[in-house]
Amino acid sequence: MNFNLTLPLEERLKAIDHIQARRYSKLTGPSLDIATEGILRHLRACERMDVNPDVAAVREIIDDALNGRRVYAEPVEGGRYAAA
């Protein structure tokens, strides 16, 4: 599935899964910030690897954002990644 990168994030989420798009639209404050960053990272990674975004990954990102957790990898020195 080829996603139009010019669409707003909520529209891109609707194309992936309307249920997750609805959950995302209800987020506010820090949860919204965490989810937005995590979903954007996921979409960029999918684009780099030329694979479709994973509904389960988006669901997990939103669940973790609701719990105040960032669970995506963050770059550290040496080009390696560590779980945050």
N, CA, C and O atoms as CSV, one atom per row, in Angstrom:
chain,resi,resn,atom,element,x,y,z
A,1,MET,N,N,0.853,-1.159,0.000
A,1,MET,CA,C,0.000,0.000,0.000
A,1,MET,C,C,0.907,1.231,0.000
A,1,MET,O,O,1.778,1.356,0.861
A,2,ASN,N,N,0.717,2.108,-0.922
A,2,ASN,CA,C,1.517,3.317,-1.015
A,2,ASN,C,C,0.736,4.468,-0.378
A,2,ASN,O,O,-0.363,4.798,-0.823
A,3,PHE,N,N,1.313,5.081,0.674
A,3,PHE,CA,C,0.633,6.154,1.379
A,3,PHE,C,C,1.133,7.492,0.879
A,3,PHE,O,O,2.335,7.687,0.697
A,4,ASN,N,N,0.221,8.403,0.661
A,4,ASN,CA,C,0.564,9.749,0.237
A,4,ASN,C,C,1.187,10.480,1.428
A,4,ASN,O,O,0.522,10.714,2.437
A,5,LEU,N,N,2.460,10.838,1.303
A,5,LEU,CA,C,3.169,11.457,2.405
A,5,LEU,C,C,2.725,12.881,2.672
A,5,LEU,O,O,3.102,13.457,3.692
A,6,THR,N,N,1.936,13.463,1.786
A,6,THR,CA,C,1.468,14.832,1.994
A,6,THR,C,C,0.170,14.891,2.797
A,6,THR,O,O,-0.256,15.977,3.190
A,7,LEU,N,N,-0.455,13.764,3.043
A,7,LEU,CA,C,-1.688,13.738,3.829
A,7,LEU,C,C,-1.395,14.020,5.300
A,7,LEU,O,O,-0.319,13.675,5.789
A,8,PRO,N,N,-2.332,14.639,6.009
A,8,PRO,CA,C,-2.167,14.810,7.454
A,8,PRO,C,C,-2.089,13.437,8.137
A,8,PRO,O,O,-2.578,12.436,7.612
A,9,LEU,N,N,-1.471,13.417,9.307
A,9,LEU,CA,C,-1.282,12.153,10.022
A,9,LEU,C,C,-2.602,11.428,10.267
A,9,LEU,O,O,-2.670,10.209,10.111
A,10,GLU,N,N,-3.640,12.149,10.644
A,10,GLU,CA,C,-4.924,11.493,10.926
A,10,GLU,C,C,-5.492,10.815,9.678
A,10,GLU,O,O,-6.091,9.744,9.777
A,11,GLU,N,N,-5.310,11.420,8.519
A,11,GLU,CA,C,-5.781,10.804,7.267
A,11,GLU,C,C,-4.966,9.556,6.941
A,11,GLU,O,O,-5.511,8.558,6.471
A,12,ARG,N,N,-3.669,9.616,7.192
A,12,ARG,CA,C,-2.819,8.448,6.952
A,12,ARG,C,C,-3.212,7.312,7.884
A,12,ARG,O,O,-3.205,6.149,7.480
A,13,LEU,N,N,-3.559,7.640,9.141
A,13,LEU,CA,C,-3.995,6.614,10.083
A,13,LEU,C,C,-5.315,5.988,9.654
A,13,LEU,O,O,-5.515,4.784,9.819
A,14,LYS,N,N,-6.220,6.800,9.101
A,14,LYS,CA,C,-7.496,6.256,8.611
A,14,LYS,C,C,-7.255,5.231,7.510
A,14,LYS,O,O,-7.980,4.241,7.410
A,15,ALA,N,N,-6.240,5.467,6.685
A,15,ALA,CA,C,-5.920,4.527,5.611
A,15,ALA,C,C,-5.329,3.227,6.171
A,15,ALA,O,O,-5.453,2.169,5.555
A,16,ILE,N,N,-4.690,3.314,7.336
A,16,ILE,CA,C,-4.111,2.116,7.957
A,16,ILE,C,C,-5.197,1.350,8.696
A,16,ILE,O,O,-5.389,0.155,8.471
A,17,ASP,N,N,-5.923,2.060,9.599
A,17,ASP,CA,C,-6.973,1.414,10.393
A,17,ASP,C,C,-7.852,2.493,11.007
A,17,ASP,O,O,-7.368,3.322,11.778
A,18,HIS,N,N,-9.117,2.492,10.677
A,18,HIS,CA,C,-10.013,3.545,11.149
A,18,HIS,C,C,-10.200,3.523,12.668
A,18,HIS,O,O,-10.447,4.566,13.272
A,19,ILE,N,N,-10.084,2.355,13.284
A,19,ILE,CA,C,-10.249,2.271,14.738
A,19,ILE,C,C,-9.092,2.978,15.437
A,19,ILE,O,O,-9.305,3.733,16.386
A,20,GLN,N,N,-7.869,2.734,14.972
A,20,GLN,CA,C,-6.710,3.382,15.573
A,20,GLN,C,C,-6.730,4.892,15.292
A,20,GLN,O,O,-6.293,5.685,16.126
A,21,ALA,N,N,-7.229,5.280,14.134
A,21,ALA,CA,C,-7.346,6.704,13.807
A,21,ALA,C,C,-8.308,7.380,14.777
A,21,ALA,O,O,-8.063,8.504,15.215
A,22,ARG,N,N,-9.392,6.704,15.111
A,22,ARG,CA,C,-10.364,7.252,16.054
A,22,ARG,C,C,-9.751,7.361,17.451
A,22,ARG,O,O,-9.943,8.363,18.140
A,23,ARG,N,N,-9.016,6.329,17.865
A,23,ARG,CA,C,-8.347,6.365,19.177
A,23,ARG,C,C,-7.332,7.509,19.227
A,23,ARG,O,O,-7.245,8.228,20.223
A,24,TYR,N,N,-6.568,7.670,18.148
A,24,TYR,CA,C,-5.555,8.718,18.090
A,24,TYR,C,C,-6.204,10.101,18.186
A,24,TYR,O,O,-5.673,10.990,18.851
A,25,SER,N,N,-7.339,10.282,17.529
A,25,SER,CA,C,-7.999,11.590,17.511
A,25,SER,C,C,-8.500,12.007,18.887
A,25,SER,O,O,-8.760,13.189,19.110
A,26,LYS,N,N,-8.642,11.066,19.810
A,26,LYS,CA,C,-9.120,11.372,21.160
A,26,LYS,C,C,-7.990,11.705,22.130
A,26,LYS,O,O,-8.246,12.103,23.267
A,27,LEU,N,N,-6.734,11.545,21.689
A,27,LEU,CA,C,-5.600,11.812,22.569
A,27,LEU,C,C,-5.398,13.313,22.752
A,27,LEU,O,O,-5.705,14.106,21.862
A,28,THR,N,N,-4.875,13.690,23.924
A,28,THR,CA,C,-4.543,15.091,24.206
A,28,THR,C,C,-3.262,15.136,25.023
A,28,THR,O,O,-2.827,14.129,25.579
A,29,GLY,N,N,-2.668,16.316,25.084
A,29,GLY,CA,C,-1.511,16.556,25.943
A,29,GLY,C,C,-0.320,15.674,25.640
A,29,GLY,O,O,-0.016,15.403,24.478
A,30,PRO,N,N,0.364,15.220,26.701
A,30,PRO,CA,C,1.568,14.406,26.523
A,30,PRO,C,C,1.306,13.097,25.765
A,30,PRO,O,O,2.157,12.634,25.005
A,31,SER,N,N,0.141,12.514,25.976
A,31,SER,CA,C,-0.189,11.267,25.265
A,31,SER,C,C,-0.212,11.495,23.762
A,31,SER,O,O,0.266,10.654,23.000
A,32,LEU,N,N,-0.762,12.620,23.330
A,32,LEU,CA,C,-0.800,12.952,21.910
A,32,LEU,C,C,0.612,13.144,21.368
A,32,LEU,O,O,0.932,12.670,20.277
A,33,ASP,N,N,1.462,13.842,22.134
A,33,ASP,CA,C,2.837,14.065,21.699
A,33,ASP,C,C,3.608,12.762,21.554
A,33,ASP,O,O,4.306,12.551,20.562
A,34,ILE,N,N,3.476,11.884,22.554
A,34,ILE,CA,C,4.173,10.597,22.526
A,34,ILE,C,C,3.694,9.757,21.353
A,34,ILE,O,O,4.507,9.196,20.619
A,35,ALA,N,N,2.379,9.664,21.169
A,35,ALA,CA,C,1.821,8.860,20.086
A,35,ALA,C,C,2.217,9.413,18.724
A,35,ALA,O,O,2.565,8.653,17.820
A,36,THR,N,N,2.165,10.721,18.576
A,36,THR,CA,C,2.520,11.337,17.291
A,36,THR,C,C,3.955,11.012,16.924
A,36,THR,O,O,4.230,10.601,15.797
A,37,GLU,N,N,4.871,11.192,17.865
A,37,GLU,CA,C,6.275,10.909,17.579
A,37,GLU,C,C,6.487,9.433,17.251
A,37,GLU,O,O,7.202,9.102,16.305
A,38,GLY,N,N,5.874,8.555,18.022
A,38,GLY,CA,C,6.032,7.127,17.783
A,38,GLY,C,C,5.462,6.694,16.444
A,38,GLY,O,O,6.089,5.909,15.732
A,39,ILE,N,N,4.291,7.190,16.090
A,39,ILE,CA,C,3.658,6.819,14.823
A,39,ILE,C,C,4.460,7.366,13.649
A,39,ILE,O,O,4.651,6.673,12.649
A,40,LEU,N,N,4.932,8.608,13.765
A,40,LEU,CA,C,5.751,9.161,12.684
A,40,LEU,C,C,7.031,8.360,12.485
A,40,LEU,O,O,7.444,8.120,11.351
A,41,ARG,N,N,7.658,7.949,13.575
A,41,ARG,CA,C,8.860,7.107,13.463
A,41,ARG,C,C,8.528,5.780,12.790
A,41,ARG,O,O,9.285,5.295,11.949
A,42,HIS,N,N,7.393,5.199,13.167
A,42,HIS,CA,C,6.983,3.924,12.563
A,42,HIS,C,C,6.736,4.089,11.066
A,42,HIS,O,O,7.182,3.267,10.266
A,43,LEU,N,N,6.032,5.145,10.692
A,43,LEU,CA,C,5.736,5.373,9.275
A,43,LEU,C,C,7.009,5.631,8.469
A,43,LEU,O,O,7.141,5.153,7.342
A,44,ARG,N,N,7.949,6.390,9.052
A,44,ARG,CA,C,9.227,6.623,8.356
A,44,ARG,C,C,10.003,5.327,8.173
A,44,ARG,O,O,10.583,5.090,7.113
A,45,ALA,N,N,10.015,4.493,9.199
A,45,ALA,CA,C,10.721,3.213,9.105
A,45,ALA,C,C,10.079,2.320,8.052
A,45,ALA,O,O,10.783,1.653,7.292
A,46,CYS,N,N,8.760,2.300,8.000
A,46,CYS,CA,C,8.056,1.494,6.989
A,46,CYS,C,C,8.371,2.006,5.591
A,46,CYS,O,O,8.558,1.218,4.663
A,47,GLU,N,N,8.430,3.316,5.443
A,47,GLU,CA,C,8.751,3.907,4.147
A,47,GLU,C,C,10.169,3.534,3.722
A,47,GLU,O,O,10.402,3.186,2.564
A,48,ARG,N,N,11.121,3.609,4.666
A,48,ARG,CA,C,12.513,3.248,4.363
A,48,ARG,C,C,12.638,1.792,3.934
A,48,ARG,O,O,13.389,1.465,3.016
A,49,MET,N,N,11.887,0.921,4.614
A,49,MET,CA,C,11.980,-0.517,4.329
A,49,MET,C,C,11.021,-0.952,3.237
A,49,MET,O,O,11.012,-2.117,2.841
A,50,ASP,N,N,10.205,-0.011,2.742
A,50,ASP,CA,C,9.237,-0.282,1.687
A,50,ASP,C,C,8.271,-1.405,2.077
A,50,ASP,O,O,8.036,-2.342,1.314
A,51,VAL,N,N,7.718,-1.279,3.295
A,51,VAL,CA,C,6.712,-2.225,3.775
A,51,VAL,C,C,5.487,-1.443,4.226
A,51,VAL,O,O,5.562,-0.234,4.443
A,52,ASN,N,N,4.381,-2.120,4.364
A,52,ASN,CA,C,3.146,-1.491,4.832
A,52,ASN,C,C,3.207,-1.257,6.336
A,52,ASN,O,O,3.762,-2.083,7.060
A,53,PRO,N,N,2.647,-0.149,6.823
A,53,PRO,CA,C,2.579,0.075,8.270
A,53,PRO,C,C,1.779,-1.039,8.944
A,53,PRO,O,O,0.827,-1.575,8.376
A,54,ASP,N,N,2.184,-1.368,10.154
A,54,ASP,CA,C,1.581,-2.465,10.902
A,54,ASP,C,C,0.526,-1.925,11.865
A,54,ASP,O,O,0.829,-1.093,12.721
A,55,VAL,N,N,-0.701,-2.394,11.726
A,55,VAL,CA,C,-1.806,-1.951,12.570
A,55,VAL,C,C,-1.496,-2.260,14.036
A,55,VAL,O,O,-1.770,-1.439,14.912
A,56,ALA,N,N,-0.930,-3.433,14.306
A,56,ALA,CA,C,-0.618,-3.813,15.684
A,56,ALA,C,C,0.422,-2.877,16.290
A,56,ALA,O,O,0.346,-2.556,17.476
A,57,ALA,N,N,1.388,-2.437,15.493
A,57,ALA,CA,C,2.405,-1.507,15.991
A,57,ALA,C,C,1.776,-0.164,16.330
A,57,ALA,O,O,2.098,0.429,17.360
A,58,VAL,N,N,0.889,0.317,15.483
A,58,VAL,CA,C,0.208,1.588,15.742
A,58,VAL,C,C,-0.640,1.469,17.004
A,58,VAL,O,O,-0.662,2.383,17.828
A,59,ARG,N,N,-1.332,0.354,17.155
A,59,ARG,CA,C,-2.156,0.121,18.354
A,59,ARG,C,C,-1.274,0.131,19.600
A,59,ARG,O,O,-1.632,0.741,20.608
A,60,GLU,N,N,-0.130,-0.537,19.536
A,60,GLU,CA,C,0.779,-0.587,20.679
A,60,GLU,C,C,1.336,0.801,21.009
A,60,GLU,O,O,1.455,1.157,22.182
A,61,ILE,N,N,1.673,1.574,19.996
A,61,ILE,CA,C,2.180,2.930,20.221
A,61,ILE,C,C,1.131,3.770,20.946
A,61,ILE,O,O,1.457,4.496,21.885
A,62,ILE,N,N,-0.122,3.675,20.515
A,62,ILE,CA,C,-1.201,4.448,21.147
A,62,ILE,C,C,-1.438,3.949,22.576
A,62,ILE,O,O,-1.604,4.760,23.488
A,63,ASP,N,N,-1.455,2.634,22.782
A,63,ASP,CA,C,-1.629,2.085,24.129
A,63,ASP,C,C,-0.535,2.577,25.069
A,63,ASP,O,O,-0.810,3.003,26.191
A,64,ASP,N,N,0.706,2.515,24.599
A,64,ASP,CA,C,1.824,2.943,25.430
A,64,ASP,C,C,1.784,4.446,25.688
A,64,ASP,O,O,2.142,4.894,26.777
A,65,ALA,N,N,1.354,5.227,24.703
A,65,ALA,CA,C,1.229,6.675,24.897
A,65,ALA,C,C,0.193,6.979,25.974
A,65,ALA,O,O,0.381,7.891,26.779
A,66,LEU,N,N,-0.887,6.225,25.989
A,66,LEU,CA,C,-1.911,6.416,27.018
A,66,LEU,C,C,-1.355,6.133,28.412
A,66,LEU,O,O,-1.807,6.711,29.401
A,67,ASN,N,N,-0.364,5.233,28.479
A,67,ASN,CA,C,0.278,4.901,29.754
A,67,ASN,C,C,1.513,5.763,30.024
A,67,ASN,O,O,2.215,5.556,31.013
A,68,GLY,N,N,1.774,6.734,29.135
A,68,GLY,CA,C,2.896,7.637,29.327
A,68,GLY,C,C,4.254,7.042,29.017
A,68,GLY,O,O,5.273,7.535,29.502
A,69,ARG,N,N,4.283,5.981,28.207
A,69,ARG,CA,C,5.552,5.323,27.897
A,69,ARG,C,C,5.956,5.566,26.463
A,69,ARG,O,O,5.137,5.505,25.546
A,70,ARG,N,N,7.242,5.843,26.285
A,70,ARG,CA,C,7.847,5.878,24.954
A,70,ARG,C,C,8.567,4.561,24.799
A,70,ARG,O,O,9.448,4.246,25.598
A,71,VAL,N,N,8.213,3.774,23.782
A,71,VAL,CA,C,8.817,2.453,23.652
A,71,VAL,C,C,9.611,2.277,22.371
A,71,VAL,O,O,10.088,1.180,22.083
A,72,TYR,N,N,9.758,3.338,21.605
A,72,TYR,CA,C,10.487,3.219,20.350
A,72,TYR,C,C,11.980,3.414,20.601
A,72,TYR,O,O,12.388,3.977,21.617
A,73,ALA,N,N,12.775,2.941,19.663
A,73,ALA,CA,C,14.227,3.042,19.780
A,73,ALA,C,C,14.677,4.481,19.574
A,73,ALA,O,O,14.114,5.210,18.758
A,74,GLU,N,N,15.685,4.873,20.316
A,74,GLU,CA,C,16.266,6.206,20.164
A,74,GLU,C,C,17.735,6.047,19.824
A,74,GLU,O,O,18.402,5.173,20.379
A,75,PRO,N,N,18.255,6.875,18.922
A,75,PRO,CA,C,19.664,6.761,18.565
A,75,PRO,C,C,20.575,7.117,19.741
A,75,PRO,O,O,20.305,8.046,20.502
A,76,VAL,N,N,21.648,6.358,19.864
A,76,VAL,CA,C,22.675,6.647,20.864
A,76,VAL,C,C,24.010,6.706,20.146
A,76,VAL,O,O,24.075,6.434,18.947
A,77,GLU,N,N,25.073,7.054,20.850
A,77,GLU,CA,C,26.388,7.168,20.222
A,77,GLU,C,C,26.791,5.890,19.518
A,77,GLU,O,O,26.427,4.794,19.944
A,78,GLY,N,N,27.541,6.032,18.441
A,78,GLY,CA,C,28.037,4.872,17.714
A,78,GLY,C,C,27.072,4.333,16.680
A,78,GLY,O,O,27.352,3.316,16.046
A,79,GLY,N,N,25.933,5.002,16.496
A,79,GLY,CA,C,24.990,4.558,15.481
A,79,GLY,C,C,24.147,3.362,15.890
A,79,GLY,O,O,23.401,2.824,15.072
A,80,ARG,N,N,24.253,2.940,17.138
A,80,ARG,CA,C,23.447,1.824,17.623
A,80,ARG,C,C,22.154,2.360,18.235
A,80,ARG,O,O,22.032,3.556,18.502
A,81,TYR,N,N,21.222,1.493,18.447
A,81,TYR,CA,C,19.936,1.911,19.017
A,81,TYR,C,C,19.705,1.236,20.352
A,81,TYR,O,O,20.075,0.079,20.554
A,82,ALA,N,N,19.100,1.961,21.242
A,82,ALA,CA,C,18.751,1.429,22.558
A,82,ALA,C,C,17.286,1.698,22.795
A,82,ALA,O,O,16.774,2.759,22.440
A,83,ALA,N,N,16.608,0.729,23.397
A,83,ALA,CA,C,15.185,0.915,23.691
A,83,ALA,C,C,15.032,1.975,24.762
A,83,ALA,O,O,15.786,2.011,25.734
A,84,ALA,N,N,14.057,2.828,24.573
A,84,ALA,CA,C,13.832,3.908,25.552
A,84,ALA,C,C,12.796,3.482,26.560
A,84,ALA,O,O,12.466,4.246,27.467
